[in-house]
Amino acid sequence: MWPRIGGLRTLALGTPGELRRTLNGLVLAGAKTATAGLLSEYAEEGEDLERVGERLVLVDDDDHLVGVVEVTGVEVVRFADVSWDFARSEGEGDRSIEDWRSGHAAYWARLGTTVTDDTDVVCLRFRLVATDDGIIGT
């Protein structure tokens, strides 16, 4: 199971360290409104998919609250079918869907998982609703 804070599931982006700090900063700046995960990770952790309207606690390396996001969309698609619109909404500076695919495939490979065109990817869209110092939207 993923950790909970105040009864809400947590959202830990990337791997601890510089990558997580960068990704959290993109969320807090409003540039990152989506993230991708592997469906197999949900099964391994015994977690259900997020649902639209669910709130998640964005956490730092120490699992401390950085912000709260509200899920606005959840879709499971084949890796080869992730759209450029979705990839752009991740806000990580990819210049094309090919860049996005190669970067994400390399990231998951570093974590020990080889992805293929047929690997199921969870495309999660969200909006920032609060930071660690207060609510920013409704």
N, C-alpha and C positions, 0 to 999 in steps of 0.2 A: 504494500500500500504506500501511496505517496503521503508525505506529512500533511497534517492539517493545522491551521491556525484559526482560532475562533470558530471552529466548525467548518471552515472553508478549505477546499483543497488548495495546495500550493502549486505555483507555476515557476519552475526553476529553469531558466533559459540557458541553453548552451552548457558548457562545462565551467566549473568554478574557476575564478581568476579573471584575467583580462577579458576573455570572451563574454562571460556573464555580465561583467561591469559594462562593457560596450553595449550589449543587447538591452540591458535594463535602461541604460541611458537613452537608447533609441525609443524605447517605450515611453519613458518619462517626457521626452521631447515631442512625442506625438508622431514620430516618423515610422515607428514599427507598430502595425495594427494586426499582425498575423504571425503565426509560427507553425512550423511543420514538425510532426513527430511520426514515429513508426507505429503502425497498428499493433505490431508484435510486442511493443513495450507495454501496452495496456494489458495484454494478456499475461505477460510476465509478472506484472505488478498487481494483477487481480483488480484492475480499475475499469470502470465503465467510461465510455466516451463522455466528454463534456456535453452539456446541453445549452441551447440558446437561453440566455438570461442568467445562467449560472455565474456566480462571482468567484474569482480565483485570487489568491494572495500571491503577488509577484514577490519573490524572495531573493536575497543576496546570498553570498557564499556561506554565511552562517545561519541560513534559514530565517533571517530577520525580515520583517515586512518592509518592502520598498514602495509598494503600491497595491492597488486593487484594480483588477480588470473585470469587465463583464463580457461574457462570450456573446458574440453577435452572429456567429456562423460556425458550423461544424460539417465537414464533408470528408468522406474517405474516398480516395482516388488512387489509381495506379500511379507510381512514380512518373511514368512516361506521360501521364495525363494531367499533371499539375500545370495549371494555367499560368501564363505570364502575368496576368492581372493579380493572381494570388502571390506569385513570387515577388512582384514589385511591392505589394503591401507588407512584405516582411521588412522592407526598409533597410536592407543591408548593403545596398549599393550595387547589386548585380546589374549588368548591362544588357543581359539577354536571358532567356529561359535556359539556354545552354550553359551559361555561366552559373546560374542558380543550380542546375542539375549537377554539374561537375563539382561545385563547392559542397553541396549537401551530400553527394555520394562519398566524397573524400572525408567529410566530417564523420559520417556514420562508419566508414571503413576504419578510421582512427579509433573508434569506439568498439571495433570488433564485429561490425555487421556489414556484410556486403549487400548492397541494394541492386536490384535489377529493374528493368522497365515494369515488371509485374508486381513489385513490392508495394503493399498497401501503405499509403501515407495518409495521416490524419491532418487535414488542413483546417487550422483553428484560427478564426478571426475574432478580434476583441476590440474593446475600447477601454481606455483608461478612465476610471471613475473616481479614484482617490490616490493620493500619495501618502507617504508616511506622516505628513503633517496636515492632512485634511482632505476633504472631498473637493473634487474639481469639476465634476459634471453630474448631470442627473439623467 
